[in-house]
Amino acid sequence: MLSERLGAGVHVINDADAAGMAELAYGEAQGRPGTTILLTIGTGIGSALISEGRLVPNTEFGHLEMRGEASETLVSGVARERRGLKWREWAPEFNQYLAMLEFYFWPDRIILGGGVSKRSDKYWDQLSTRCDLAKARYLNTSGIIGAAYAAGLAAHESAASDSGS
């Protein structure tokens, strides 16, 4: 309906999946085998799961239960502010969330992006994981870069299928 109304192709992607696409194409997940989880930490916790260089779309790891609540209601950036936690108080709780992700998914690396990634100097040295931990190469702009990249891929695939190749 949007394509028809705009007279142009429209492609839709989850914002965290878009950030995952940017990191897969140009960033911390590029050329890396195994399983990568990208988290966008801000208003909530968005997630992208990358397995062997392919995006597994539409995960919602911010909704995993932690202490009887959706984890993003306890450890997102907005939750930290709402709860009045200093970064040094927030980091141990966020470590519990990371440990839960490691228990369930056994990732080889976790990439942190979103609004909280811009303040990593406040907490990075307090984070602890068994896997590699990296900041998103493009921090909070990974989603914008990934959305453009995903749209370009979709347009290319559409053109290829239209031409029969």
Contact map, one row per residue, 1 for C-alpha under 8 A:
111110000000000000000000000000000000000000000000000000000000000000000000000000000000000000000000000000000000000000000000000000000000000000000000000000000000000000000
111111000100000000000000000000000000000000000000000000000000000000000000000000000000000000000000000000000000000000000000000000000000000000000000000000000000000000000
111111111100000000000000000000000000000000000000000000000000000000000000000000000000000000000000000000000000000000000000000000000000000000000000000000000000000000000
111111110000000000000000000000000000000000000000000000000000000000000000000000000000000000000000000000000000000000000000000000000000000000000000000000000000000000000
111111100000000000000000000000000000000000000000000000000000000000000000000000000000000000000000000000000000000000000000000000000000000000000000000000000000000000000
011111111000000000000000000000000000000000000000000000000000000000000000000000000000000000000000000000000000000000000000000000000000000000000000000000000000000000000
001111111000000000000000000000000000000000000000000000000000000000000000000000000000000000000000000000000000000000000000000000000000000000000000000000000000000000000
001101111100000000000000000000000000000000000000000000000000000000000000000000000000000000000000000000000000000000000000000000000000000000000000000000000000000000000
001001111110000000000000000000000000000000000000000000000000000000000000000000000000000000000000000000000000000000000000000000000000000000000000000000000010000000000
011000011111000000000000000000000000000000000000000000000000000000000000000000000000000000000000000000000000000000000000000000000000000000000000000000000000000000000
000000001111100000000000000000000000000000000000000000000000000000000000000000000000000000000000000000000000000000000000000000000000000000000000000000100100000000000
000000000111110000000000000000000000000000000000000000000000000000000000000000000000000000000000000000000000000000000000000000000000000000000000000000000000000000000
000000000011111011000000000000000000000000000000000000000000000000000000000000000000000000000000000000000000000000000000000000000000000000000000001001000000000000000
000000000001111111000000000000000000000000000000000000001100000000000000000000000000000000000000000000000000000000000000000000000000000000000000000000000000000000000
000000000000111111100000000000000000000000000100000000000000000000000000000000000000000000000000000000000000000000000000000000000000000000000010001000000000000000000
000000000000011111110000000000000000011100000111000000000000000000000000000000000000000000000000000000000000000000000000000000000000000000000010000000000000000000000
000000000000111111111000000000000000000000000011100000101100000000000000000000000000000000000000000000000000000000000000000000000000000000000010010000000000000000000
000000000000111111111100000000000000000000000000000000000000000000000000000000000000000000000000000000000000000000000000000000000000000000000111111001000000000000000
000000000000001111111110000000000000010100000001000000000000000000000000000000000000000000000000000000000000000010000000000000000000000000001111111000000000000000000
000000000000000111111111000000000000010000000001110000100000000000000000000000000000000000000000000000000000000000000000000000000000000000000110010000000000000000000
000000000000000011111111100000000000000000000000000000100000000000000000000000000000000000000000000000000000000000000000000000000000000000000000011011000000000000000
000000000000000001111111111000000000000000000000000000000000000000000000000000000000000000000000000000000000000000000000000000000000000000000110111010000000000000000
000000000000000000111111111111000000000000000000000000000000000000000000000000000000000000000000000000000000000000000000000000000000000110000100010000000000000000000
000000000000000000011111111111100000000000000000010010000000000000000000000000000000000000000000000000000000000000000000000000000000000000000000000000000000000000000
000000000000000000001111111011000000000000000000000000000000000000000000000000000000000000000000000000000000000000000000000000000000000000000000000000000000000000000
000000000000000000000111111111000000000000000000000000000000000000000000000000000000000000000000000000000000000000000000000000000000000000000000000000000000000000000
000000000000000000000111111111000000000000000000000000000000000000000000000000000000000000000000000000000000000000000000000000000000000111000000000000000000000000000
000000000000000000000011011111010000000000000000000000000000000000000000000000000000000000000000000000000000001000000000000000000000011110000000000000000000000000000
000000000000000000000011111111110001000000000000000010000000000000000000000000000000000000000000000000000000000000000000000000000000000000000000000000000000000000000
000000000000000000000011111111110000000000000000000010000000000000000000000000000000000000000000000000000000000000000000000000000000000000000000000000000000000000000
000000000000000000000001000011111000000000000000000010000000000000000000000000000000000000000000000000000000000000000000000000000000000000000000000000000000000000000
000000000000000000000000000111111100000000000000000110000000000000000000000000000000000000000000000000000000000000000000000000000000000000000000000000000000000000000
000000000000000000000000000000111110000000000000001110000000000000000000000000000000000000000000000000000000000000000000000000000000000000000000000000000000000000000
000000000000000000000000000000011111000000000000001110000000000000000000000000000000000000000000000000000011000000000000000000000000000000000000000000000000000000000
000000000000000000000000000000001111100000000000111100000000000000000000000000000000000000000000000000000111100000000000000000000000000000000000000000000000000000000
000000000000000000000000000010000111110000000000111000000000000000000000000000000000000000000000000000000011111000000000000000000000000000000000000000000000000000000
000000000000000000000000000000000011111000000011110000000000000000000000000000000000000000000000000000000010111000000000000000000000000000000000000000000000000000000
000000000000000100110000000000000001111100000011110000000000000000000000000000000000000000000000000000000000011110000000000000000000000100000000000000000000000000000
000000000000000100000000000000000000111110001111000000000000000000000000000000000000000000000000000000000000011111000000000000000000000000000000000000000000000000000
000000000000000100100000000000000000011111011110000000000000000000000000000000000000000000000000000000000000000111100000000000000000000000010000000000000000000000000
000000000000000000000000000000000000001111111100000000000000000000000000000110000000000000000000000000000000000111111000000000000000000000000000000000000000000000000
000000000000000000000000000000000000000111111000000000000000000000000000000111000000000000000000000000000000000001110000000000000000000000000000000000000000000000000
000000000000000000000000000000000000000011111000000000000000000000000000000111100000000000000000000000000000000000000000000000000000000000000000000000000000000000000
000000000000000000000000000000000000000111111100000000000000010000000001100111100000000000000000000000000000000000000000000000000000000000000000000000000000000000000
000000000000000000000000000000000000001111111110000000000000110000000001000100000000000000000000000000000000000000000000000000000000000000000000000000000000000000000
000000000000001100000000000000000000001110011111000000000001110000000000000000000000000000000000000000000000000000000000000000000000000000000000000000000000000000000
000000000000000110000000000000000000111100001111100000000111110000000000000000000000000000000000000000000000000000000000000000000000000000000000000000000000000000000
000000000000000110110000000000000000111000000111110000111110000000000000000000000000000000000000000000000000000000000000000000000000000000000000000000000000000000000
000000000000000010010000000000000011110000000011111000111010000000000000000000000000000000000000000000000000000000000000000000000000000000000000000000000000000000000
000000000000000000010001000000000011110000000001111111110000000000000000000000000000000000000000000000000000000000000000000000000000000000000000000000000000000000000
000000000000000000000000000000001111000000000000111111110000000000000000000000000000000000000000000000000000000000000000000000000000000000000000000000000000000000000
000000000000000000000000000000011110000000000000011111000000000000000000000000000000000000000000000000000000000000000000000000000000000000000000000000000000000000000
000000000000000000000001000011111100000000000000011111100000000000000000000000000000000000000000000000000000000000000000000000000000000000000000000000000000000000000
000000000000000000000000000000000000000000000000011111110000000000000000000000000000000000000000000000000000000000000000000000000000000000000000000000000000000000000
000000000000000010011000000000000000000000000001111011111000000000000000000000000000000000000000000000000000000000000000000000000000000000000000000000000000000000000
000000000000000000000000000000000000000000000001111001111110000000000000000000000000000000000000000000000000000000000000000000000000000000000000000000000000000000000
000000000000010010000000000000000000000000000001100000111110000000000000000000000000000000000000000000000000000000000000000000000000000000000000000000000000000000000
000000000000010010000000000000000000000000000011000000011111000000000000000000000000000000000000000000000000000000000000000000000000000000000000000000000000000000000
000000000000000000000000000000000000000000000011100000011111100000000000000000000000000000000000000000000000000000000000000000000000000000000000000000000000000000000
000000000000000000000000000000000000000000000110000000000111111100000000000000000000000000000000000000000000000000000000000000000000000000000000000000000000000000000
000000000000000000000000000000000000000000001110000000000011111100000000000000000000000000000000000000000000000000000000000000000000000000000000000000000000000000000
000000000000000000000000000000000000000000011110000000000001111100000111000000000000000000000000000000000000000000000000000000000000000000000000000000000000000000000
000000000000000000000000000000000000000000000000000000000001111110000111000000000000000000000000000000000000000000000000000000000000000000000000000000000000000000000
000000000000000000000000000000000000000000000000000000000001111111000110000000000000000000000000000000000000000000000000000000000000000000000000000000000000000000000
000000000000000000000000000000000000000000000000000000000000001111111110000000000000000000000000000000000000000000000000000000000000000000000000000000000000000000000
000000000000000000000000000000000000000000000000000000000000000111111110010000000000000000000000100000000000000000000000000000000000000000000000000000000000000000000
000000000000000000000000000000000000000000000000000000000000000011111010000000000000000000000000000000000000000000000000000000000000000000000000000000000000000000000
000000000000000000000000000000000000000000000000000000000000000011111100000000000000000000000000000000000000000000000000000000000000000000000000000000000000000000000
000000000000000000000000000000000000000000000000000000000000000011111110110000000000000000000000000000000000000000000000000000000000000000000000000000000000000000000
000000000000000000000000000000000000000000000000000000000000011111011111110000000000000000000000000000000000000000000000000000000000000000000000000000000000000000000
000000000000000000000000000000000000000000000000000000000000011111101111111100000000000000000000100000000000000000000000000000000000000000000000000000000000000000000
000000000000000000000000000000000000000000011000000000000000011000000111111100100000000000000000000000000000000000000000000000000000000000000000000000000000000000000
000000000000000000000000000000000000000000010000000000000000000000001111111100100000000000000000000000000000000000000000000000000000000000000000000000000000000000000
000000000000000000000000000000000000000000000000000000000000000001001111111100110000000000000000000000000000000000000000000000000000000000000000000000000000000000000
000000000000000000000000000000000000000000000000000000000000000000000011111110110000000001001100100000000000000000000000000000000000000000000000000000000000000000000
000000000000000000000000000000000000000011111000000000000000000000000011111111110000000000000000000000000000000000000000000000000000000000000000000000000000000000000
000000000000000000000000000000000000000011110000000000000000000000000000001111111000000000000000000000000000000000110000000000000000000000000000000000000000000000000
000000000000000000000000000000000000000001110000000000000000000000000000000111111100000000000000000000000000000000000000000000000000000000000000000000000000000000000
000000000000000000000000000000000000000000110000000000000000000000000001111111111110000000000000000000000000000000000000000000000000000000000000000000000000000000000
000000000000000000000000000000000000000000000000000000000000000000000000011111111111110001000000000000000000000000000000000000000000000000000000000000000000000000000
000000000000000000000000000000000000000000000000000000000000000000000000000011111111100000000000000000000000000000000000000000000000000000000000000000000000000000000
000000000000000000000000000000000000000000000000000000000000000000000000000001111111100000000000000000000000000000000000000000000000000000000000000000000000000000000
000000000000000000000000000000000000000000000000000000000000000000000000000000111111100000000000000000000000000000000000000000000000000000000000000000000000000000000
000000000000000000000000000000000000000000000000000000000000000000000000000000011111110000000000000000000000000000000000000000000000000000000000000000000000000000000
000000000000000000000000000000000000000000000000000000000000000000000000000000011111111111000000000000000000000000000000000000000000000000000000000000000000000000000
000000000000000000000000000000000000000000000000000000000000000000000000000000010001111111000000000000000000000000000000000000000000000000000000000000000000000000000
000000000000000000000000000000000000000000000000000000000000000000000000000000000000111111100000000000000000000000000000011000000000000000000000000000000000000000000
000000000000000000000000000000000000000000000000000000000000000000000000000000000000111111110000000000000000000000000000011001000000000000000000000000000000000000000
000000000000000000000000000000000000000000000000000000000000000000000000000000000000111111111000000000000000000000000000000000000000000000000000000000000000000000000
000000000000000000000000000000000000000000000000000000000000000000000000001000010000111111111100000000000000000000000000000000000000000000000000000000000000000000000
000000000000000000000000000000000000000000000000000000000000000000000000000000000000001111111110000000000000000000000000001001100000000000000000000000000000000000000
000000000000000000000000000000000000000000000000000000000000000000000000000000000000000111111111000000000000000000000000000001100000000000000000000000000000000000000
000000000000000000000000000000000000000000000000000000000000000000000000001000000000000011111111100000000000000000000000000000000000000000000000000000000000000000000
000000000000000000000000000000000000000000000000000000000000000000000000001000000000000001111111110000000000000000000000000000100000000000000000000000000000000000000
000000000000000000000000000000000000000000000000000000000000000000000000000000000000000000111111111000000000000000000000000000111000000000000000000000000000000000000
000000000000000000000000000000000000000000000000000000000000000000000000000000000000000000011111111100000000000000000000000000000000000000000000000000000000000000000
000000000000000000000000000000000000000000000000000000000000000001000010001000000000000000001111111110000000000000000000000000000000000000000000000000000000000000000
000000000000000000000000000000000000000000000000000000000000000000000000000000000000000000000111111111000000000000000000000000001000000000000000000000000000000000000
000000000000000000000000000000000000000000000000000000000000000000000000000000000000000000000011111111100000000000000000000000001000000000000000000000000000000000000
000000000000000000000000000000000000000000000000000000000000000000000000000000000000000000000001111111110000000000000000000000000000000000000000000000000000000000000
000000000000000000000000000000000000000000000000000000000000000000000000000000000000000000000000111111111110000000000000000000000000000000000000000000000000000000000
000000000000000000000000000000000000000000000000000000000000000000000000000000000000000000000000011111111110000000000000000000001110000000000000000000000000000000000
000000000000000000000000000000000000000000000000000000000000000000000000000000000000000000000000001111111100000000000000000000000000000000000000000000000000000000000
000000000000000000000000000000000000000000000000000000000000000000000000000000000000000000000000000111111100000000000000000000000000000000000000000000000000000000000
000000000000000000000000000000000000000000000000000000000000000000000000000000000000000000000000000011111110000000000000000000000000000000000000000000000000000000000
000000000000000000000000000000000010000000000000000000000000000000000000000000000000000000000000000011111111000000000000000000000000000000000000000000000000000000000
000000000000000000000000000000000111100000000000000000000000000000000000000000000000000000000000000011001111110000000000000000000010000000000000000000000000000000000
000000000000000000000000000000000111000000000000000000000000000000000000000000000000000000000000000000000111110000000000000000000011000000000000000000000000000000000
000000000000000000000000000000000011100000000000000000000000000000000000000000000000000000000000000000000011111000000000000000000011110000000000000000000000000000000
000000000000000000000000000000000001111000000000000000000000000000000000000000000000000000000000000000000011111100000000000000000011110000000000000000000000000000000
000000000000000000000000000100000001111000000000000000000000000000000000000000000000000000000000000000000000111110000000000000000000111100000000000000000000000000000
000000000000000000000000000000000000011110000000000000000000000000000000000000000000000000000000000000000000011111001000000000000000111100100000000000000000000000000
000000000000000000100000000000000000011110000000000000000000000000000000000000000000000000000000000000000000001111111000000000000000001101110100000000000000000000000
000000000000000000000000000000000000001111000000000000000000000000000000000000000000000000000000000000000000000111111100000000000000000000111000000000000000000000000
000000000000000000000000000000000000000111000000000000000000000000000000000010000000000000000000000000000000000011111110000000000000000000110000000000000000000000000
000000000000000000000000000000000000000011000000000000000000000000000000000010000000000000000000000000000000000011111111000000000000000000000000000000000000000000000
000000000000000000000000000000000000000010000000000000000000000000000000000000000000000000000000000000000000000111111111000000000000001100110000000000000000000000000
000000000000000000000000000000000000000000000000000000000000000000000000000000000000000000000000000000000000000001111111000000000000000000110000000000000000000000000
000000000000000000000000000000000000000000000000000000000000000000000000000000000000000000000000000000000000000000111111111000000000000000000000000000000000000000000
000000000000000000000000000000000000000000000000000000000000000000000000000000000000000000000000000000000000000000011111111100000000000000000000000000000000000000000
000000000000000000000000000000000000000000000000000000000000000000000000000000000000000000000000000000000000000000000011111110000000000000000000000000000000000000000
000000000000000000000000000000000000000000000000000000000000000000000000000000000000001100000000000000000000000000000011111100000000000000000000000000000000000000000
000000000000000000000000000000000000000000000000000000000000000000000000000000000000001100100000000000000000000000000011111111100000000000000000000000000000000000000
000000000000000000000000000000000000000000000000000000000000000000000000000000000000000000000000000000000000000000000001111111100000000000000000000000000000000000000
000000000000000000000000000000000000000000000000000000000000000000000000000000000000000000000000000000000000000000000000101111100000000000000000000000000000000000000
000000000000000000000000000000000000000000000000000000000000000000000000000000000000000100110000000000000000000000000000001111110000000000000000000000000000000000000
000000000000000000000000000000000000000000000000000000000000000000000000000000000000000000110110000000000000000000000000001111111000000000000000000000000000000000000
000000000000000000000000000000000000000000000000000000000000000000000000000000000000000000000010000000000000000000000000000001111100000000000000000000000000000000000
000000000000000000000000000000000000000000000000000000000000000000000000000000000000000000000010011001000000000000000000000000111111100000000000000000000000000000000
000000000000000000000000000000000000000000000000000000000000000000000000000000000000000000000000000001000000000000000000000000011111000000000000000000000000000000000
000000000000000000000000000000000000000000000000000000000000000000000000000000000000000000000000000001000011110000000000000000001111100000000000000000000000000000000
000000000000000000000000000000000000000000000000000000000000000000000000000000000000000000000000000000000001110000000000000000001111110000000000000000000000000000000
000000000000000000000000000000000000000000000000000000000000000000000000000000000000000000000000000000000000111100000000000000001011111000000000000000000000000000000
000000000000000000000000000100000000000000000000000000000000000000000000000000000000000000000000000000000000111100000000000000000001111100000000000000000000000000000
000000000000000000000000000100000000000000000000000000000000000000000000000000000000000000000000000000000000001110001000000000000000111110100000000000000000000000000
000000000000000000000010001100000000010000000000000000000000000000000000000000000000000000000000000000000000001110001000000000000000011111110100000000000000000000000
000000000000000000000010001100000000000000000000000000000000000000000000000000000000000000000000000000000000000000000000000000000000001111100100000000000000000000000
000000000000000000000000001000000000000000000000000000000000000000000000000000000000000000000000000000000000000010000000000000000000000111111100000000000000000000000
000000000000000000000000000000000000000000000000000000000000000000000000000000000000000000000000000000000000000111101100000000000000001111111100000000000000000000000
000000000000000000000000000000000000000100000000000000000000000000000000000000000000000000000000000000000000000011101100000000000000000101111110000000000000000000000
000000000000000000100000000000000000000000000000000000000000000000000000000000000000000000000000000000000000000001000000000000000000000001111111100000000000000000000
000000000000000001110110000000000000000000000000000000000000000000000000000000000000000000000000000000000000000010000000000000000000000111111111110000000000000000000
000000000000001111110100000000000000000000000000000000000000000000000000000000000000000000000000000000000000000000000000000000000000000000011111111000000000000000000
000000000000000001100000000000000000000000000000000000000000000000000000000000000000000000000000000000000000000000000000000000000000000000001111111100000000000000000
000000000000000001100100000000000000000000000000000000000000000000000000000000000000000000000000000000000000000000000000000000000000000000001111111110000000000000000
000000000000000011111110000000000000000000000000000000000000000000000000000000000000000000000000000000000000000000000000000000000000000000000111111111000000000000000
000000000000101001101100000000000000000000000000000000000000000000000000000000000000000000000000000000000000000000000000000000000000000000000011111111100000000000000
000000000000000000000000000000000000000000000000000000000000000000000000000000000000000000000000000000000000000000000000000000000000000000000001111111110000000000000
000000000000000000001100000000000000000000000000000000000000000000000000000000000000000000000000000000000000000000000000000000000000000000000000111111111000000000000
000000000000100001001000000000000000000000000000000000000000000000000000000000000000000000000000000000000000000000000000000000000000000000000000011111111100000000000
000000000010000000000000000000000000000000000000000000000000000000000000000000000000000000000000000000000000000000000000000000000000000000000000001111111110000000000
000000000000000000000000000000000000000000000000000000000000000000000000000000000000000000000000000000000000000000000000000000000000000000000000000111111111000000000
000000000000000000000000000000000000000000000000000000000000000000000000000000000000000000000000000000000000000000000000000000000000000000000000000011111111100000000
000000000010000000000000000000000000000000000000000000000000000000000000000000000000000000000000000000000000000000000000000000000000000000000000000001111111110000000
000000001000000000000000000000000000000000000000000000000000000000000000000000000000000000000000000000000000000000000000000000000000000000000000000000111111111000000
000000000000000000000000000000000000000000000000000000000000000000000000000000000000000000000000000000000000000000000000000000000000000000000000000000011111111100000
000000000000000000000000000000000000000000000000000000000000000000000000000000000000000000000000000000000000000000000000000000000000000000000000000000001111111110000
000000000000000000000000000000000000000000000000000000000000000000000000000000000000000000000000000000000000000000000000000000000000000000000000000000000111111111000
000000000000000000000000000000000000000000000000000000000000000000000000000000000000000000000000000000000000000000000000000000000000000000000000000000000011111111100
000000000000000000000000000000000000000000000000000000000000000000000000000000000000000000000000000000000000000000000000000000000000000000000000000000000001111111111
000000000000000000000000000000000000000000000000000000000000000000000000000000000000000000000000000000000000000000000000000000000000000000000000000000000000111111111
000000000000000000000000000000000000000000000000000000000000000000000000000000000000000000000000000000000000000000000000000000000000000000000000000000000000011111111
000000000000000000000000000000000000000000000000000000000000000000000000000000000000000000000000000000000000000000000000000000000000000000000000000000000000001111111
000000000000000000000000000000000000000000000000000000000000000000000000000000000000000000000000000000000000000000000000000000000000000000000000000000000000000111111
000000000000000000000000000000000000000000000000000000000000000000000000000000000000000000000000000000000000000000000000000000000000000000000000000000000000000111111
